[in-house]
Amino acid sequence: MRKLDKEEAALKNSVERGEWRSAHSTGKELQRYIQSARMTLRKNSRINIRLSENDLQAIQTKAIQEGLPYQTLIASVLHKYVTGRLKIA
């Protein structure tokens, strides 16, 4: 497991001190969140993509640093881009 950065460590310590409380959601609201998560995480399409060997190795290295499978990292980057959460300069 990778070492926590300062922000992650602060959050962990805060949780361990009991400073967090569970958010109470209605059953209807909870079901909406569950459905949204399922639809977001559903992977029902497959693609093939050609990359240079150097790019693939760099992606695999980044994925190892993040503790993720490299295909998950690629899917995450693409998802963030298409949803507007990742901007390319």
C-alpha positions in Angstrom: 0.0 0.0 0.0 1.3 3.5 -0.9 2.1 6.1 1.8 -0.6 8.6 2.5 0.0 12.2 1.5 -0.6 15.0 4.1 -4.3 15.5 3.1 -5.1 11.8 3.2 -3.3 11.4 6.6 -5.3 14.4 8.0 -8.5 12.8 6.9 -7.6 9.4 8.3 -6.7 11.0 11.6 -9.9 13.0 11.7 -12.0 9.8 11.1 -10.1 7.9 13.8 -10.8 10.8 16.3 -14.5 10.3 15.6 -15.0 13.7 14.0 -17.1 12.4 11.2 -20.8 11.5 11.4 -22.8 9.3 9.1 -25.1 11.2 6.7 -28.7 10.0 7.0 -30.4 9.6 3.6 -33.9 8.6 2.9 -34.4 5.2 1.3 -35.4 6.8 -2.0 -32.3 9.0 -2.0 -30.1 6.1 -1.1 -31.5 4.0 -4.0 -30.9 6.9 -6.4 -27.2 7.0 -5.3 -26.8 3.3 -5.6 -28.3 3.3 -9.2 -26.1 6.2 -10.2 -23.0 4.4 -8.9 -24.0 1.2 -10.8 -24.6 3.1 -14.0 -21.3 5.0 -13.7 -19.2 1.9 -12.9 -20.9 -0.4 -15.5 -18.4 -1.3 -18.2 -20.3 -2.8 -21.0 -18.2 -1.8 -24.1 -14.8 -3.0 -25.2 -12.3 -1.1 -27.4 -8.9 -1.8 -28.9 -6.4 1.0 -29.0 -2.9 1.1 -30.4 -0.3 2.9 -28.3 3.4 3.4 -28.6 5.4 1.0 -26.4 6.9 4.0 -24.5 3.4 5.4 -23.8 2.1 2.1 -22.6 5.1 1.6 -20.3 4.6 5.1 -18.9 0.9 4.4 -18.2 1.8 1.1 -16.5 4.3 2.9 -14.4 1.8 5.6 -13.3 -0.8 2.9 -12.6 1.7 1.0 -10.3 2.4 4.3 -8.5 -1.3 4.8 -8.0 -2.0 1.2 -7.0 -4.3 0.6 -9.9 -4.5 -1.8 -12.9 -3.3 0.1 -15.9 -6.6 -0.4 -17.8 -8.5 1.0 -14.9 -6.2 4.1 -15.0 -6.8 4.6 -18.7 -10.6 4.2 -18.2 -10.6 6.7 -15.4 -8.6 9.3 -17.3 -11.0 8.9 -20.3 -14.1 9.2 -18.0 -12.8 12.3 -16.3 -12.1 13.9 -19.7 -15.5 13.2 -21.2 -17.3 14.4 -18.0 -15.3 17.6 -18.0 -13.4 16.9 -14.9 -10.1 16.7 -16.7 -9.0 19.6 -18.9 -6.2 19.3 -21.5 -4.3 22.4 -22.1 
